[in-house]
Amino acid sequence: MSYTGDGVAQTPAVVEAVRKLPTNAKLDQLEGHTVRCPRDGDRHVGVFSQVPVDNLDTSVRAGARGPTSIDDPVARERISHFDHERIPERVVHARGVGAHGNFKLHTSLEDVTFAKVLTEVGVETPVFVRFSTVLGQNGAAETAREVRGFATKFYTQEGNWDIVGNNIPVFFIQDGVKFVDLIHAAKGEPQTNIPQAQTAHDNHWDFLSLTPESVFMSLYQLSDHAIPRSYRMIQGYGVNTFVLVNKQGTRTFVKYHWRPHLGAHGLVWDEALKLGGQDPDFLRRDLADAIEAGAYPKYELGVQLISEEQELGFDFDILDCTKVVPEELVPIKWVGTMTLNRNPTNYFAETEQVAFCTSNIAPGMDYSNDPMLQLRNFSYFDTQLSRLGGPNFSSIPINRSVCPFISTIRDGHSQHRIPAGPNYYPNRYETPNTATPHGKGQNYEGEAQTADNLKPKEGVQSVAPYKVEGSRGRIRPQRFNNHYDQAQLFWNSMSKVEQQHIIDAARFELGRCDDRDVQIRNIMRWNEVDHELAVAVAEAFDIDVPEPKLKNHGRKTDGMSPFSMLSPNNPGSATGRRFAIFALDGFDSLQVSGMVAAVTALGSIPNVIGSRKGPCYPRGTKRGDSDAKGVINSNFTLETARSTLFDAIFIPDGDEAFLKELSSGRGLHWIREAFAHFKTIAAVGASVPVFAHKALPGITDYKADLSAAYSEKNGVVLAENLPNDDASLWAKVTGVADLGGFGKAFIDAVAKHRHWDRDISSVAY
Ligand code: HDE
């Protein structure tokens, strides 16, 4: 028997299941607050008294057919609790998904900080991450064109540190005071609350066209970064400039970066639109499924460090969050790896109640004077007061730190702790001059701290003094004014295909605007980024574009194009991908079981698409035959899923029944759609002609080479003559390379993510 935090015994089976999950100091702490039902001896209780009741099905009535009695506390209190189940959703970033994990430092930053989380190499710090969309309300489709939140809470030995970032390194505005209007303009129209979770409407583009500093981010928003394939495949950025402080009190500016091990990848727009209806939970499902399957997402944490002497040495201001610090000027130093390895136990208690605050920093860290960050530092704890019902939100289990602390903060709504000891400081029980971990505002002898004698102290949050000067007023630095240089840098750094996606997205977004002025003003702004871009968008609106005032400088940078992440240093990976494996009745059993095993061995997720949900019968067997060999259970049918849910399709050989179902309208649509979304498709044996002649009749490029074991072109891998009865060939599954080169070609093609060289112009999908 084991005991939960509330002292109630759990069943051995539950304890055993939980024991097998990855854990860490934070998860152990949470376990103490977790009540896993049902437990031995559990009986259902009425609500507030917590006394067991005999019947939860029937309310108390005055006579079997008479009125319900108000003196039934069970019915009354259960309904009352239900009535109050909702809390206000986040005013932005309402739709999110969370995961637990660890951050392990591999490179110390002790030169620039004394924060233990960034100096103790090898130590694993528990983390909780929440990914989110910004505009959609809780329940909105996740594949909308949207910026993605990437917020990480590190439960360090010295208290909680939050990087509340996005997957785009810059922001729309330079000053937090404009945030209210930015969000009002982007969210639904005030009269109708339409549209939901998308920016393709007049108000959003009206605001941006009148806000020149937004031009760089507007291009990011139109790029593939805003329709990510997976939260496992997004970058993350702290966006604002922060500060690290070392033992000598030296301040160093820092920009935070997360880079996914799987590379950054997008959906194609048609896919994103369809997924919005087919699976509005596509991204959260993808993350939860991957973690469940053991395909743990990993991200590398990187820092760009800028000394105080370098601060003013750039032609932009590092306090301006509409700018990046190009990697060519300040290289990224990679310092640690984060692994997400456990799904939350309860969505509300963890993902909904987690409270990120940019003001949460560890000792050895500080804030910069970035005017966005300064107002964010106010906003986050302020919003939790209404969202989580009062000032005690930090004692909600998911928000508690894992380090010991004392505090004189007391009382207020929902105080979950029982604080004992003095509620004021200094006090006669703690001597300020001893080694208590408390900071000393004024030391015991009454000597005031000055800029000369104030030194930051390890282990406590203390301020490293720095000089501030200037006139007070609603003023901005001159150096905040160049909005176009970096927007050009971004545009120039995109590949041709990525540029086309931006043009297509701009046409879509402005095409959903009705106000001609809004279209013109945005196109004229993009004209100052790149004339060709503006002309290409304007064609869709019959708008003339004059020669721009600014000339494109032609420079490029690394790290902005999602495709550039698939460089020779990062050839991509098929790990963690979702494979659709066709097992319609009559399928070739060796091929299917071989591919399922190969995909599993790769750390990826096999999904069997069958003739029905449940058992599917291979070639040579009959439905219902209890002795049939090779029967496989499907996850989906051609009806309950679409190609959009998967990264790649494997179509084995099969008998007449198999080929008939594959050649049905729905089967052919699956193939055409995956082809038109540039995904990898492999077909074997008699399925090859169905692919080449029926699914893509006009396209002659993709025919199997009958003299070779297989052929590969633009991610289409065809093996018409591969021996399908060679058990040893198909059974060698741990190395897909063993499948006569065919399997390796298939997996390598999946690793490339998409095959943009395909001509899809004549494909109806
Ligand atoms: Fe936020 N933002 N924000 N934001 N933000 C919130 O805090 C706000 C900004 C970001 O998963 C809110 O707890 C203001 C930039 C993320 O729980 C709120 C300003 C960036 C999340 C808030 C900004 C972000 C939020 C809503 C301008 C990119 C989700 C609920 C000064 C780095 C965190 C909450 C989560 C959430 C305000 C600007 C990212 C209202 C006032 C820049 C990832 O406090």
Boltz pocket constraint, residues with backbone or C-beta under 6 A from the ligand:
constraints:
  - pocket:
      binder: B
      contacts: [[A, 90], [A, 91], [A, 92], [A, 93], [A, 96], [A, 130], [A, 131], [A, 132], [A, 148], [A, 149], [A, 150], [A, 151], [A, 164], [A, 165], [A, 166], [A, 168], [A, 171], [A, 175], [A, 176], [A, 177], [A, 179], [A, 237], [A, 238], [A, 239], [A, 240], [A, 321], [A, 351], [A, 354], [A, 355], [A, 356], [A, 371], [A, 372], [A, 373], [A, 375], [A, 376], [A, 379], [A, 380], [A, 381], [A, 383], [A, 384]]
      max_distance: 6.0
